[in-house]
Every structure is written in C-alpha cells, then in structure tokens.
Amino acid sequence: MPNTLTFLALHYWAGAGHEFDQLANLLRPDYRLLAPDLGGFGGAPAPARGFSVSAYADAVAAFMEAEKLTRYVLVGHSMGGKIALELAARQPVGLVGVVLLSPSPPSPEPMTDEDRQTSLQAWGKPAEAEKTVCNITARPLPEATHRQVVADNLASSRAAWEAWLLRGSREDISARVSQIRVPCALVAGDQDAVLSPSVHGLETLPLLPPDTPLEIVAGAGHLLPYEAPQEVAALLRRFASERIAE
C-alpha cells in the first residue's frame, strides 16, 4: 500500500513541473510526487496576486487545498526553494518536512548587475536558451531532456521572467525562515555554477533548524532533478524514512 506521504515539488525559474517526472517514477509506488507549473512558466497563467514570492506561495497553498493534501514534504528547486521556504514559514497544516535542491537563498540572490542584465536580455532567444543549459549543467543530459529544458526556457512568459530577475530573486525573507518548525534538508551539486554549495552554507543553512544537513551531489550542476535523479530520489527516500515521524 502506498505511503500517505506526498512530495510537493516546486520547479526552478524558467522551468516547469515536469522536471520532476523522473523523480516521481523513481519514488513510485511508495510515495506520490506532485509538481505543478508555477505561474508564468510551463504554460501556467500568471499567479492571481502577482509574481512576488508570497504570491507564488499563495498559489501553491491553493493547489495544496485543491489536492486535499494532509501530509506532505515541500521539495523546492532553485526559485521553487525560496517559494518553499516562504510557504513553510507559514507553518501550514500537514507540512512535515522541507527538502531544498540548490535553492535560491532567502536573502537576495547573489547576482551581478551585469549578469542580471544579460539574463533579462536573453528572454525568448533560442541561442541564449541553449547557452543557459550548457552553463547550468555539469552532467550531460539526454538529447530529449536537453530539448525539453530549452523549450521550457522559451515558454516562460516575459512578465514572470522579468519579475523574478528584478524583484523575486532580490526579496529578503530571511526573518521569516526562523518560523520553520519541521525537519529540513539542503542538497547541492558541487559543480553548480549558479548557486555554489558555499552560497547555501553561508546564506541558507544557518537559518534552518540546527540539525539540517547539507548534502553534496558530486559532479552535478544546478539542475539536480534532471542531472542526478537517482541520487535525489534516494535522498528523498532517506529523508522520509529517517527524518519524518510516522
């Protein structure tokens, strides 16, 4: 009989919920994984209350209510990590854990003005999307996966793209993270060119519960669910069995 625990996974900026498809398959039949598209990405409409981190958290909370989730772990990747932190800080009913995969930190994301401007100008450009995939991955992706990552990048709405770069990534929710009361885990690739393990160790880990581990995936870049699905699935299973009370 499947476990009643659900993993609710939130994707990265310029991505889509299907980045977690391999994880969902690897976790079946023991666990269910749900991964909605976040507003403005993957074809999803804009969030009803805008593109702030709080507005995204509101939209995810509405999704949780619609799905009638009663016992779940939030899994947040990159941008989705910051949204997961905002939601977890609200101490929603049924939340039993948080796993952060290369998360955007609760403090303003470290990005130079030059890099921010370059990213702003890259919207909707296939050549730039191709370049981005190469820059943010360390392990080779299957050709079909590579094409999917590029397609997701190009499917991002301009409003969502710019809102994250100009506002969401710069928000500081550090003060609220101290309200998280459930077990957490932090996972990073040691070859992540976007957010290095040192960023997580300095900006995010000190704000999480004292026993939160920082797990390093060797040879992986920023797109952990695509680059290291077996390792991430194993980490999620271990987190569920060792850190979550029955």
N, C-alpha and C positions, 0 to 999 in steps of 0.2 A: 504494500500500500504506500503511495507517495507520501512524503513528509508534508506536513501542513505549512512548512516554512516556504515563503516566496521570496525570491530575489527580485527587487525592482531596480532596474538598471537605467542610468541616465547617461546619454552619449556625449561625445566631445563636440566642440564648436565646429561647424561646417561638416558635421557627420549626420548620422541617422540611427534609429533604434536597431536596425538590422546588423549593426556592428557586433551585437551580442548573440547573433544566431548560433555561432559555433559553441559558445558557452552554454546556451540553452540546451543544445543537443547533448553536450557532454555531461550536463547535470541531470538530465532525464534518466530514469523515471523518479529519482529520489526527490528532486526539487523542481519547482516551477520557476521560470525566469520570465519576467515581463519587461519589455523595453519600448516605451512609447517614443514617437518622434517628438522632439521639443519644438515649440512654436517657431516658425520661420525656417525650419530645417526638415529635410526629408519629405517635403510636401505638406507639412503641417501648417495650419493657419497661424497667424500671429497670436500670442497669448492675449487673452481678453483684457488684461490690465497692463500691457506693455512688455518691454523686454528687460526689465530690471531683474536682478537675482531673486528678489522677493516675489515678483510677478510670476516668474518661472516656477518657484516653489509653490505658489498658489495653484498653478495649473496642474502640477504633479499631485498635489493634495486632492484636487478634484478628481483626477484619474484614479487615485487610490480609493476614494469613496465610491466611484462608479464600479470599480472592480471588487468592492467589498473586501478589501484586504484586512485581515485580522492579526497576522503575524508575519512580519517581513523584515528583510535586510535591505537597506539602500546601498546600491553599488553606483558610485559616481565616477565617471571618467573625464578628466580634464575639466572643461566647463561644467559638465554634469557633476563633478566633485564639489564645486563651490555651491551649486544648487542643492546638492545632498546635504552639505553642512548647514546651509540656511534652514532647510526643512527639519533636519534632525534637532537643531537648536530649539525648535518649537515643541519638542517632546511629544510628537503625535502618538495617539493611541495605536498600539500594535507594533511599533518600531522596536526591534530587538537588537539591531546592530547596524554598523556602517562600515563599508569597505570602500576605500578611496584608491582609484587607479590613476596614477600620475595626475593628481588633482590640481586645478587652478587653486592657488592658496587663498585663504580667507582675507589676507591683506591684498593690496593692489598687486596684480601680476607683474613680475619683473619683465619689462619690455622697453627697449629704447624708443625714442620718438621716431627715429629712422625706420626701425622695424615695424612700428605701428603704421607709419605712412605707407610703407611698402605693402603691408597686408591690406590696407584699405584700398589701394590701387589695384590689387590682384583680383578683386571680385569679378566673377563671370569670365575669367580668362583661362581657356583650356591649358595653355602652355604654363601658366603660373600654377594651376592645379596640379599638373604633372610634376612640376618642380617641388611643390609642397610635399607630395607623397614621398619623394626621394629624401627630402630634408628631415622629415619627422619619423622615418622608419629606419631601423638598423638591420632587421632581418628581411630577406626577400619575401615578397608576397606573391601568391599565385596570381597569374595574369587576370583571372576573373575578379579577384579581390581588388587588385590594383585598379582595374577599370571602375569598380564599384565605388572605391574611395574617391576617385576623380569625379565621378558622376554626382556623388553626394555633395562634394565641394561646390560644383557648378549649380546644383539645385538649391543652394542656400539663397534665401531672399536677401536682397540688398539691405533692407531695414534691420533684419536680425544680425547680419554680418557686421554692419557698422555699429549697431547698438552695443554688441559685446566688446568690440575693439575700443570704442570711445567711452563706454560707461561701465558695462558689466564687469569687465576684467579689472577695472580700476576701483570698483567698490571695495570697501573695507568692512567686513562683517566679523572681524576678529573678536570683538567684545561679546558677540552673541554665541560664539563657538563654545565658550565655557559652560553654556547651558546643556550641552550634550551629556546624557546620562547613561548611554548604552555602550557596550564594547565596540571598539573601532580597530581597523587595521589599515595600514598605508602600504601601497605597493608601487614600485617604480622600476623602470628599466635602467640599467646602468649606462646605456648608450643614448639616453633621451636627450636630444638636442634642444627640446622646447623647455622642459622643466626638469632640471637635473635632480638627482637624489639629494644633493646638498640644499637645494631650494626647499624641498619637502622637510628636510631635517631642521632647517632654520625657521621656516615660516609657518608650517602647519603642525608638525609633530608636537611642539611644545604646548600647543593649545588644546590638544586632545587628551583624553583620560590617561593617567600616568603609565598604565601598562600597555599602551598601544604599540604594537611592533611596526617597524619599517622593514618590509620585505623587499629584497632586491632581485630582479629577474635578470640574470646575466645575458648579455648580448642582445637585449631588446631595446627598442626605441620608445617612442611616445604612444604608439597605437597597440597597446598591450592586448586587447581582446582579439585583434587580428594577427599580431605577431607571435603571441605566446598563449593561445587558447588553452592548451593542455595544462601549462603551469598555473594560469589564473584559475581554471576550473578546480584544480587540486587545492589551491589556496582557499577558494570559496568553500569547498567541502570541509577542509580542515577548520576553517573559521566557524562554520555551522556546528561542527561536532565538538569542538573544544572550547569555544567562547560563548556559545549561545545556550542558555539554560532551557531545559525541556519544560 
